[in-house]
């Protein structure tokens, strides 16, 4: 047998089945696809152009950032500590009004994509204007993406009205129909910025292309109150009445959903994107994620844009989600490590309808994977690799990233002045670990 690459890892977390952890296993890659995941001792007779030895590392599928606004990377740091509407009206919207253009979207997305891939994100679902240019920036940075044909109830530099937004979305479907690295969703902005007529057009367009609908929903209590006042029902009930809720629906945030709305999402087999950093920074509230998971709703993770985060660190986001979720439901047994790492990988792939190609390390899937170094002082000693990946390691420990079997990030171990070397730290912790 001959393959292009063998990655020999200390541990492999394939995400299929959920929670599986394989010790001293290797991932075999050829022609950009995963050929097999096997015990390393069984790889001796296999020839490879390249063997990557990572004995201290855990290898897993690349993270899927299921909700972001990549061009907003060029607005990072604006308006900290302002109330939400002040922040939007005095900082974000005026800046966007000045800068919005295809070039702004391309260059912002290139920067965002570079930060994302260094953070282990190998696929991002974006929601913004000029999505063809967003896709160009993200793919040039080396990652796959799903981009949105945005629909919003006010004019922009891109389109004047609903019909023009729908035309732009149609053009995206045509543009990326044969691109293996880019998919397209329909992106109505939010229930309070898109009227019923436009939502019906969104539904019909999504049905026509069998595409996902990617929408901010139930983000704040103000949104719920506005919907009750204007439409007499809560946002998700309105979307259900208009025929938008099914397995293709991606509900971003969903912070203020009540039990009846969660039931609607579960029955529709829709997905949720959880973005805790953004929800906390904008004081939107606490998403009932443990309840969603208990109802069987597919939960994925998103960073939102950096204007409200202010970084695209999906591992950090998932760690925060786990701890926050436990506190919200006051139950340490919820938001389990396996569920959270699954949400950050397969959950995103499922939300995007891309789980046929990405999200897990299985034979025939795209070789989109990352290696995280658990031999650094911040993760030692290693008693439970999956738990320590989530709770101890950080994105700085992500040492290698492959997309379609090609290495796109490889970080060197840093030399320089340190109080304790990596080797000494490993020696000390190993000695005590072996005494248990
Ligand atoms: Zn957003």
Boltz pocket constraint, residues with backbone or C-beta under 6 A from the ligand:
constraints:
  - pocket:
      binder: B
      contacts: [[A, 67], [A, 68], [A, 69], [A, 127], [A, 216], [A, 252], [A, 304], [A, 305]]
      max_distance: 6.0
